[in-house]
Amino acid sequence: MESLLAHCYDPRRLDLLEAGRVSEDELVTMTEDKAALSRFCYNVMTQSGSKVGMAAAERFDLGALSVVQFWDTDTVPDDVGAAMRTWREGTRGAGYTLFNDRMAEAFIYGHYGSDFVGCYRYCHHPAMRADYFRLAFLLAKGGVYIDADDILVGDYENLVRSLNDEIVICPFVWDEAAKRTVPELERKQESQFRRDWKYYFNNAPLASVPHNRIIELAWARANARINSAREDKRLANIHYDTGPENLTRSILLQFLNSVAGGEKRVGLGVFDDISETVVTRHFQYKNDDRNWRTNKPIYDVNGGSSS
């Protein structure tokens, strides 16, 4: 039995999965099980030293891929710009590009067409457009996507040295009771799975080779969710439809597909000791409506999220 699915599902369901007797619709339903999703993420985090899939080191050099960031307007606030400068100056020739709304639209139109520009425009908050754009860019070009509020405090070489998988993701743990992010050190010191914590993967930092299957699944799911919201004339949910939960569910779906024999498993790596290299600061823009997590009408779209 796959150790990464330990304690996630009923053993009988896993037997059917390994026998290839679970339909595609049932696989998607399995990713909707929040308890199973959290346990799967915990298993990946605690087994990150072992290979989850087939490495891509011989085919790609993730460390040589460009760093990409997004800010919706042409003018970047001073504090955000200072944070972005740490990446532009710290990549040491690996390449750096900052996209705004206009540039992101042009990229999406050039690579995917006008229908997808429509989905991008339906993203009702800059954070959601950043979520959507990073999937579009990484699927087409590959790279290392960094959020605007992340600061490079360590050596960029240390961050990318172990990037020898097809996709590298960042663990994230949310303490439901205390309503707080669990620090990396505290997460690592906890020896057992905590049911009162929600384990998932953040969508930044996020490194991927081009045409990655997990990014492809996340891109497809985001577009389906946005188009469904458009048809129903409602807003889509940032966290669930385009953000971290969208990516996390896509990671689990690809893994379930591989266990069922439907496709080759993607080489999946985890950013370890990320806090030694990257820190997140509370910038001025987070005090207004641009902070979607504290903007209650936006956060509560379709029930909000757990983080």
Secondary structure in CASP SS format (residue, H / E / C, confidence):
PFRMAT SS
TARGET T0000
AUTHOR 0000-0000-0000
METHOD secondary structure of the structure
MODEL  1
M C 1.00
E C 1.00
S H 1.00
L H 1.00
L H 1.00
A C 1.00
H C 1.00
C C 1.00
Y C 1.00
D C 1.00
P H 1.00
R H 1.00
R H 1.00
L H 1.00
D H 1.00
L H 1.00
L H 1.00
E H 1.00
A C 1.00
G C 1.00
R C 1.00
V C 1.00
S C 1.00
E H 1.00
D H 1.00
E H 1.00
L H 1.00
V H 1.00
T H 1.00
M H 1.00
T H 1.00
E C 1.00
D C 1.00
K H 1.00
A H 1.00
A H 1.00
L H 1.00
S H 1.00
R H 1.00
F H 1.00
C H 1.00
Y H 1.00
N H 1.00
V H 1.00
M H 1.00
T H 1.00
Q C 1.00
S C 1.00
G C 1.00
S C 1.00
K C 1.00
V C 1.00
G C 1.00
M C 1.00
A C 1.00
A C 1.00
A C 1.00
E C 1.00
R C 1.00
F C 1.00
D C 1.00
L H 1.00
G H 1.00
A H 1.00
L C 1.00
S C 1.00
V E 1.00
V E 1.00
Q E 1.00
F E 1.00
W C 1.00
D C 1.00
T C 1.00
D C 1.00
T C 1.00
V C 1.00
P C 1.00
D H 1.00
D H 1.00
V H 1.00
G H 1.00
A H 1.00
A H 1.00
M H 1.00
R H 1.00
T H 1.00
W H 1.00
R H 1.00
E H 1.00
G H 1.00
T C 1.00
R C 1.00
G C 1.00
A C 1.00
G C 1.00
Y E 1.00
T E 1.00
L E 1.00
F E 1.00
N C 1.00
D H 1.00
R H 1.00
M H 1.00
A H 1.00
E H 1.00
A H 1.00
F H 1.00
I H 1.00
Y H 1.00
G H 1.00
H H 1.00
Y H 1.00
G C 1.00
S H 1.00
D H 1.00
F H 1.00
V H 1.00
G H 1.00
C H 1.00
Y H 1.00
R H 1.00
Y H 1.00
C C 1.00
H C 1.00
H C 1.00
P H 1.00
A H 1.00
M H 1.00
R H 1.00
A H 1.00
D H 1.00
Y H 1.00
F H 1.00
R H 1.00
L H 1.00
A H 1.00
F H 1.00
L H 1.00
L H 1.00
A H 1.00
K C 1.00
G C 1.00
G E 1.00
V E 1.00
Y E 1.00
I C 1.00
D C 1.00
A C 1.00
D C 1.00
D E 1.00
I E 1.00
L E 1.00
V C 1.00
G C 1.00
D C 1.00
Y H 1.00
E H 1.00
N H 1.00
L H 1.00
V H 1.00
R C 1.00
S C 1.00
L C 1.00
N C 1.00
D C 1.00
E C 1.00
I E 1.00
V E 1.00
I E 1.00
C E 1.00
P E 1.00
F E 1.00
V E 1.00
W E 1.00
D E 1.00
E C 1.00
A C 1.00
A C 1.00
K C 1.00
R E 1.00
T E 1.00
V C 1.00
P C 1.00
E H 1.00
L H 1.00
E H 1.00
R H 1.00
K H 1.00
Q H 1.00
E C 1.00
S C 1.00
Q C 1.00
F C 1.00
R C 1.00
R C 1.00
D C 1.00
W E 1.00
K E 1.00
Y E 1.00
Y E 1.00
F E 1.00
N E 1.00
N E 1.00
A E 1.00
P E 1.00
L E 1.00
A E 1.00
S E 1.00
V C 1.00
P C 1.00
H C 1.00
N C 1.00
R H 1.00
I H 1.00
I H 1.00
E H 1.00
L H 1.00
A H 1.00
W H 1.00
A H 1.00
R H 1.00
A H 1.00
N H 1.00
A H 1.00
R H 1.00
I H 1.00
N H 1.00
S H 1.00
A H 1.00
R H 1.00
E H 1.00
D H 1.00
K C 1.00
R C 1.00
L C 1.00
A C 1.00
N C 1.00
I H 1.00
H H 1.00
Y H 1.00
D H 1.00
T H 1.00
G C 1.00
P H 1.00
E H 1.00
N H 1.00
L H 1.00
T H 1.00
R H 1.00
S H 1.00
I H 1.00
L H 1.00
L H 1.00
Q H 1.00
F H 1.00
L H 1.00
N H 1.00
S H 1.00
V H 1.00
A C 1.00
G C 1.00
G C 1.00
E C 1.00
K C 1.00
R C 1.00
V C 1.00
G C 1.00
L E 1.00
G E 1.00
V E 1.00
F C 1.00
D C 1.00
D C 1.00
I H 1.00
S H 1.00
E H 1.00
T C 1.00
V E 1.00
V E 1.00
T E 1.00
R C 1.00
H C 1.00
F C 1.00
Q H 1.00
Y H 1.00
K H 1.00
N H 1.00
D C 1.00
D C 1.00
R C 1.00
N C 1.00
W C 1.00
R C 1.00
T C 1.00
N C 1.00
K H 1.00
P H 1.00
I H 1.00
Y H 1.00
D C 1.00
V H 1.00
N H 1.00
G H 1.00
G C 1.00
S C 1.00
S C 1.00
S C 1.00
END
